Amino acid sequence: MPKRYHIELSEPEKQKLESWLKNPPSPYLRERARAILKVAQGETLQETAQKLRIRVHRNAVSEWVKRFLSDRLEGLKIKAGRGRKAVFSPTRQSRS
């Protein structure tokens, strides 16, 4: 049986997530906010992943929920330094 997460949203958190559905500060936050709201309403991770507008795996939804539970709204944002590092850096000088 799939694990169900229980999310209790405060009124300011709920309002912020709903505002991100209409006008997110970054495009990726729209789907993350939608996922958190659906899980808070009692849907499973699998149901939530299937109902999002973009295709995501339930493991991605699970990570979003875990980060939300630990860091609340800040946990949904991408942290600085994440992702692939640039191969070319204009500040590095060549050894010619």
C-alpha positions in Angstrom: 0.0 0.0 0.0 1.4 3.4 -0.9 2.6 5.6 1.9 0.3 8.6 2.6 1.8 11.8 3.8 -0.2 14.1 6.1 0.3 17.8 5.5 -1.2 20.4 7.7 -1.2 23.8 6.0 -1.4 27.1 7.9 -3.7 29.7 6.3 -0.8 31.9 5.2 1.0 28.8 3.6 -2.2 27.8 1.8 -2.7 31.3 0.5 0.9 31.5 -0.7 0.6 28.1 -2.5 -2.6 29.1 -4.2 -1.1 32.4 -5.3 1.8 30.4 -6.8 -0.7 28.5 -8.9 -1.7 31.8 -10.6 1.5 33.8 -10.5 4.6 31.8 -9.4 7.9 33.6 -8.7 9.5 30.8 -10.9 7.7 28.5 -13.3 8.6 25.3 -11.6 7.0 26.4 -8.4 3.5 26.2 -10.0 3.6 22.4 -10.2 5.2 22.0 -6.8 2.5 24.1 -5.2 -0.2 22.2 -7.0 1.3 18.9 -5.8 1.5 20.0 -2.2 -2.1 21.3 -2.2 -3.3 17.9 -3.6 -1.3 15.9 -1.0 -2.7 18.2 1.7 -6.2 17.3 0.5 -5.4 13.6 1.1 -4.4 12.4 -2.4 -1.7 9.8 -2.7 1.6 10.5 -4.4 0.7 8.4 -7.4 -2.7 10.2 -7.8 -1.0 13.5 -7.5 1.7 12.7 -10.0 -0.9 11.6 -12.5 -3.0 14.7 -12.1 -0.2 17.3 -12.6 -0.1 19.2 -15.9 3.5 18.1 -16.6 4.7 14.5 -16.4 6.6 13.8 -13.1 7.3 10.5 -11.3 5.8 9.9 -7.9 9.3 9.9 -6.5 9.7 13.6 -7.5 6.4 14.4 -5.8 7.7 12.5 -2.8 10.9 14.6 -2.6 8.9 17.8 -2.9 6.6 16.7 0.0 9.6 15.6 2.2 11.3 18.9 1.6 8.1 20.8 2.3 7.6 19.0 5.5 11.2 19.7 6.6 11.6 23.3 5.3 8.0 24.4 4.5 7.7 26.9 1.6 11.5 27.4 1.3 11.9 23.7 0.7 10.1 23.9 -2.6 12.6 26.3 -4.1 15.8 25.2 -5.9 18.8 25.9 -3.7 21.8 27.8 -5.1 24.6 25.6 -6.3 22.4 22.7 -7.5 22.7 21.3 -10.9 25.5 20.7 -13.3 28.5 23.1 -13.1 29.6 25.0 -16.1 32.4 23.5 -18.1 33.6 26.8 -19.5 34.1 29.8 -17.2 34.9 33.1 -18.8 36.8 34.1 -15.6 39.3 31.4 -16.1 42.2 32.4 -18.4 43.8 30.0 -20.8 47.4 28.8 -20.4 48.5 29.8 -23.9 
